Amino acid sequence: MLYTLSKAQYDVQELAIILAQIRPTDALLLWQDGVLQAVKNPQLFTKIDHVFALKNDVQARNLPLTIPQLSLAEVVKLTEDYAPHVAL
């Protein structure tokens, strides 16, 4: 399953509960303002095996992220590899 985060504001406790349900076979993509979560709440992503951020969104916000960054073409491939998709 592919989970995506697109917002800068989430209730941290609720988000932690949701992210704790992500399995090793799932992936999480941070895009749009969701890339800010990697800076605001990095502790939430340490136990998730497959975490990615959309490179264009990271660069647009000039963020110093260490998580893997994907091009838009790579995101399309990610959606093919991980289905279904849950947008949060």
ZAVEX-500376 format. One record per atom (N, C-alpha, C): atom name; x, y negated, z; residue in one letter. Coordinates in Angstrom, 1 decimal. Layout:
ZAVEX-500376
[site CA,[X,Y,Z],A]
...
//
This chain:
ZAVEX-500376
[site N,[0.8,1.2,0.0],M]
[site CA,[0.0,0.0,0.0],M]
[site C,[0.9,-1.2,0.0],M]
[site N,[0.4,-2.3,-0.7],L]
[site CA,[1.2,-3.5,-0.7],L]
[site C,[0.4,-4.6,0.1],L]
[site N,[1.0,-5.1,1.0],Y]
[site CA,[0.5,-6.2,1.8],Y]
[site C,[1.1,-7.5,1.4],Y]
[site N,[0.3,-8.6,1.3],T]
[site CA,[0.9,-9.9,1.0],T]
[site C,[0.5,-11.0,2.0],T]
[site N,[1.4,-11.8,2.3],L]
[site CA,[1.1,-13.0,3.2],L]
[site C,[1.3,-14.2,2.3],L]
[site N,[0.3,-15.1,2.3],S]
[site CA,[0.4,-16.3,1.5],S]
[site C,[0.2,-17.6,2.3],S]
[site N,[0.0,-17.5,3.6],K]
[site CA,[-0.3,-18.7,4.4],K]
[site C,[0.8,-19.0,5.3],K]
[site N,[1.0,-20.3,5.7],A]
[site CA,[2.0,-20.7,6.7],A]
[site C,[1.5,-20.5,8.1],A]
[site N,[0.2,-20.5,8.3],Q]
[site CA,[-0.4,-20.5,9.6],Q]
[site C,[-1.2,-19.2,9.8],Q]
[site N,[-0.8,-18.4,10.7],Y]
[site CA,[-1.5,-17.2,11.1],Y]
[site C,[-1.5,-17.2,12.7],Y]
[site N,[-2.4,-16.6,13.3],D]
[site CA,[-2.3,-16.3,14.7],D]
[site C,[-1.2,-15.2,14.9],D]
[site N,[-0.2,-15.6,15.6],V]
[site CA,[1.0,-14.7,15.7],V]
[site C,[0.6,-13.3,16.3],V]
[site N,[-0.2,-13.3,17.3],Q]
[site CA,[-0.6,-12.0,17.9],Q]
[site C,[-1.4,-11.2,17.0],Q]
[site N,[-2.4,-11.8,16.3],E]
[site CA,[-3.2,-11.0,15.3],E]
[site C,[-2.3,-10.5,14.2],E]
[site N,[-1.4,-11.3,13.7],L]
[site CA,[-0.5,-10.9,12.6],L]
[site C,[0.4,-9.8,13.1],L]
[site N,[0.9,-9.8,14.3],A]
[site CA,[1.7,-8.8,14.8],A]
[site C,[1.0,-7.4,14.9],A]
[site N,[-0.3,-7.5,15.2],I]
[site CA,[-1.1,-6.3,15.3],I]
[site C,[-1.3,-5.7,13.9],I]
[site N,[-1.5,-6.6,12.9],I]
[site CA,[-1.7,-6.1,11.5],I]
[site C,[-0.4,-5.5,11.0],I]
[site N,[0.7,-6.2,11.2],L]
[site CA,[2.0,-5.8,10.6],L]
[site C,[2.4,-4.5,11.3],L]
[site N,[2.0,-4.3,12.5],A]
[site CA,[2.4,-3.0,13.2],A]
[site C,[1.8,-1.8,12.5],A]
[site N,[0.8,-2.0,11.7],Q]
[site CA,[0.1,-0.9,11.0],Q]
[site C,[0.8,-0.5,9.7],Q]
[site N,[1.8,-1.3,9.3],I]
[site CA,[2.4,-1.1,8.0],I]
[site C,[3.3,0.2,8.2],I]
[site N,[3.2,1.1,7.3],R]
[site CA,[3.9,2.4,7.3],R]
[site C,[5.2,2.3,6.5],R]
[site N,[6.1,3.2,6.7],P]
[site CA,[7.4,3.2,5.9],P]
[site C,[7.2,3.3,4.4],P]
[site N,[6.1,3.8,4.0],T]
[site CA,[5.8,3.9,2.6],T]
[site C,[5.1,2.7,2.0],T]
[site N,[4.8,1.7,2.8],D]
[site CA,[4.2,0.5,2.4],D]
[site C,[5.2,-0.6,2.1],D]
[site N,[4.8,-1.7,1.5],A]
[site CA,[5.6,-2.9,1.3],A]
[site C,[4.9,-4.1,1.7],A]
[site N,[5.7,-5.2,2.0],L]
[site CA,[5.1,-6.5,2.4],L]
[site C,[5.8,-7.5,1.5],L]
[site N,[5.0,-8.3,0.9],L]
[site CA,[5.5,-9.4,0.1],L]
[site C,[5.1,-10.8,0.7],L]
[site N,[6.0,-11.6,0.9],L]
[site CA,[5.8,-13.0,1.3],L]
[site C,[5.8,-13.9,0.1],L]
[site N,[4.8,-14.7,-0.1],W]
[site CA,[4.8,-15.6,-1.2],W]
[site C,[3.9,-16.8,-0.9],W]
[site N,[4.0,-17.8,-1.8],Q]
[site CA,[3.3,-19.1,-1.6],Q]
[site C,[3.9,-19.6,-0.2],Q]
[site N,[3.0,-20.1,0.6],D]
[site CA,[3.5,-20.6,2.0],D]
[site C,[3.8,-19.5,2.9],D]
[site N,[3.4,-18.2,2.6],G]
[site CA,[3.8,-17.1,3.4],G]
[site C,[5.2,-16.9,3.6],G]
[site N,[6.1,-17.4,2.7],V]
[site CA,[7.5,-17.3,2.9],V]
[site C,[8.0,-18.0,4.1],V]
[site N,[7.2,-19.0,4.6],L]
[site CA,[7.6,-19.7,5.8],L]
[site C,[7.5,-18.8,7.0],L]
[site N,[6.8,-17.7,7.0],Q]
[site CA,[6.7,-16.8,8.1],Q]
[site C,[8.0,-16.1,8.4],Q]
[site N,[8.8,-15.9,7.4],A]
[site CA,[10.1,-15.3,7.6],A]
[site C,[11.0,-16.2,8.5],A]
[site N,[10.8,-17.5,8.4],V]
[site CA,[11.6,-18.4,9.2],V]
[site C,[10.9,-18.7,10.6],V]
[site N,[9.6,-18.8,10.6],K]
[site CA,[8.9,-19.1,11.8],K]
[site C,[8.8,-17.9,12.8],K]
[site N,[8.6,-16.7,12.2],N]
[site CA,[8.4,-15.5,13.0],N]
[site C,[9.2,-14.3,12.5],N]
[site N,[10.5,-14.4,12.4],P]
[site CA,[11.3,-13.3,11.8],P]
[site C,[11.2,-12.0,12.6],P]
[site N,[10.9,-12.1,13.9],Q]
[site CA,[10.9,-10.9,14.7],Q]
[site C,[9.7,-10.0,14.2],Q]
[site N,[8.7,-10.5,13.5],L]
[site CA,[7.6,-9.7,13.1],L]
[site C,[8.0,-8.7,12.0],L]
[site N,[9.1,-9.0,11.3],F]
[site CA,[9.4,-8.2,10.1],F]
[site C,[10.6,-7.3,10.3],F]
[site N,[11.2,-7.2,11.5],T]
[site CA,[12.3,-6.4,11.7],T]
[site C,[12.1,-4.9,11.6],T]
[site N,[10.9,-4.4,11.8],K]
[site CA,[10.6,-3.0,11.8],K]
[site C,[9.9,-2.6,10.5],K]
[site N,[9.8,-3.5,9.6],I]
[site CA,[9.2,-3.1,8.3],I]
[site C,[10.3,-2.8,7.3],I]
[site N,[10.2,-1.6,6.7],D]
[site CA,[11.3,-1.2,5.8],D]
[site C,[11.4,-1.9,4.5],D]
[site N,[10.2,-2.3,3.9],H]
[site CA,[10.2,-2.9,2.6],H]
[site C,[9.5,-4.3,2.7],H]
[site N,[10.4,-5.3,3.0],V]
[site CA,[9.9,-6.7,3.0],V]
[site C,[10.6,-7.5,1.9],V]
[site N,[9.8,-8.2,1.2],F]
[site CA,[10.3,-9.0,0.1],F]
[site C,[9.7,-10.4,0.1],F]
[site N,[10.3,-11.3,-0.6],A]
[site CA,[9.8,-12.7,-0.7],A]
[site C,[9.9,-13.1,-2.2],A]
[site N,[9.0,-13.9,-2.7],L]
[site CA,[9.0,-14.3,-4.0],L]
[site C,[10.1,-15.4,-4.1],L]
[site N,[11.1,-15.2,-5.0],K]
[site CA,[12.3,-16.0,-5.1],K]
[site C,[11.9,-17.5,-5.4],K]
[site N,[10.9,-17.7,-6.3],N]
[site CA,[10.6,-19.1,-6.7],N]
[site C,[10.0,-19.8,-5.5],N]
[site N,[9.2,-19.2,-4.6],D]
[site CA,[8.7,-19.8,-3.5],D]
[site C,[9.7,-20.1,-2.4],D]
[site N,[10.7,-19.2,-2.3],V]
[site CA,[11.8,-19.5,-1.3],V]
[site C,[12.6,-20.6,-1.8],V]
[site N,[13.0,-20.7,-3.1],Q]
[site CA,[13.8,-21.7,-3.6],Q]
[site C,[13.0,-23.1,-3.6],Q]
[site N,[11.8,-23.1,-3.8],A]
[site CA,[11.0,-24.3,-3.8],A]
[site C,[11.0,-25.0,-2.4],A]
[site N,[11.1,-24.1,-1.4],R]
[site CA,[11.1,-24.6,0.0],R]
[site C,[12.5,-24.7,0.6],R]
[site N,[13.5,-24.3,-0.2],N]
[site CA,[14.9,-24.4,0.2],N]
[site C,[15.1,-23.6,1.5],N]
[site N,[14.6,-22.4,1.6],L]
[site CA,[14.7,-21.6,2.8],L]
[site C,[15.9,-20.7,2.8],L]
[site N,[16.6,-20.6,4.0],P]
[site CA,[17.7,-19.7,4.1],P]
[site C,[17.3,-18.3,4.5],P]
[site N,[16.7,-17.6,3.6],L]
[site CA,[16.2,-16.2,4.0],L]
[site C,[17.2,-15.1,3.6],L]
[site N,[17.3,-14.1,4.5],T]
[site CA,[18.1,-13.0,4.2],T]
[site C,[17.4,-11.8,3.7],T]
[site N,[16.1,-11.8,3.7],I]
[site CA,[15.3,-10.7,3.1],I]
[site C,[15.4,-10.7,1.6],I]
[site N,[15.3,-9.6,1.0],P]
[site CA,[15.4,-9.5,-0.5],P]
[site C,[14.4,-10.4,-1.2],P]
[site N,[14.8,-11.1,-2.2],Q]
[site CA,[14.0,-12.0,-3.0],Q]
[site C,[13.7,-11.4,-4.4],Q]
[site N,[12.5,-11.5,-4.8],L]
[site CA,[12.1,-10.9,-6.1],L]
[site C,[11.7,-12.0,-7.1],L]
[site N,[12.0,-11.8,-8.4],S]
[site CA,[11.5,-12.6,-9.4],S]
[site C,[10.0,-12.2,-9.7],S]
[site N,[9.3,-13.0,-10.4],L]
[site CA,[7.9,-12.8,-10.7],L]
[site C,[7.8,-11.4,-11.5],L]
[site N,[8.7,-11.1,-12.4],A]
[site CA,[8.6,-9.8,-13.1],A]
[site C,[8.8,-8.7,-12.1],A]
[site N,[9.7,-8.8,-11.1],E]
[site CA,[9.9,-7.8,-10.1],E]
[site C,[8.7,-7.6,-9.2],E]
[site N,[8.0,-8.7,-9.0],V]
[site CA,[6.7,-8.7,-8.2],V]
[site C,[5.7,-7.9,-8.9],V]
[site N,[5.6,-8.1,-10.2],V]
[site CA,[4.7,-7.3,-11.1],V]
[site C,[5.0,-5.8,-10.9],V]
[site N,[6.2,-5.4,-11.0],K]
[site CA,[6.6,-4.0,-10.8],K]
[site C,[6.3,-3.6,-9.4],K]
[site N,[6.4,-4.4,-8.4],L]
[site CA,[6.1,-4.0,-7.0],L]
[site C,[4.6,-3.7,-6.9],L]
[site N,[3.8,-4.5,-7.6],T]
[site CA,[2.3,-4.2,-7.6],T]
[site C,[2.0,-2.9,-8.3],T]
[site N,[2.8,-2.5,-9.2],E]
[site CA,[2.6,-1.2,-9.9],E]
[site C,[3.0,0.0,-8.9],E]
[site N,[4.1,-0.3,-8.2],D]
[site CA,[4.6,0.8,-7.3],D]
[site C,[3.9,1.0,-6.0],D]
[site N,[3.2,-0.1,-5.5],Y]
[site CA,[2.5,0.0,-4.2],Y]
[site C,[1.1,-0.4,-4.5],Y]
[site N,[0.2,0.5,-4.4],A]
[site CA,[-1.2,0.3,-4.5],A]
[site C,[-2.0,1.0,-3.4],A]
[site N,[-3.1,0.5,-3.0],P]
[site CA,[-3.8,-0.7,-3.3],P]
[site C,[-3.1,-1.9,-2.7],P]
[site N,[-3.6,-3.1,-2.9],H]
[site CA,[-3.1,-4.4,-2.5],H]
[site C,[-4.0,-5.0,-1.4],H]
[site N,[-3.5,-5.4,-0.3],V]
[site CA,[-4.2,-6.1,0.8],V]
[site C,[-3.6,-7.5,0.9],V]
[site N,[-4.4,-8.5,0.6],A]
[site CA,[-4.0,-9.9,0.8],A]
[site C,[-4.4,-10.4,2.2],A]
[site N,[-3.5,-10.9,2.9],L]
[site CA,[-3.8,-11.4,4.2],L]
[site C,[-3.6,-12.9,4.3],L]
//
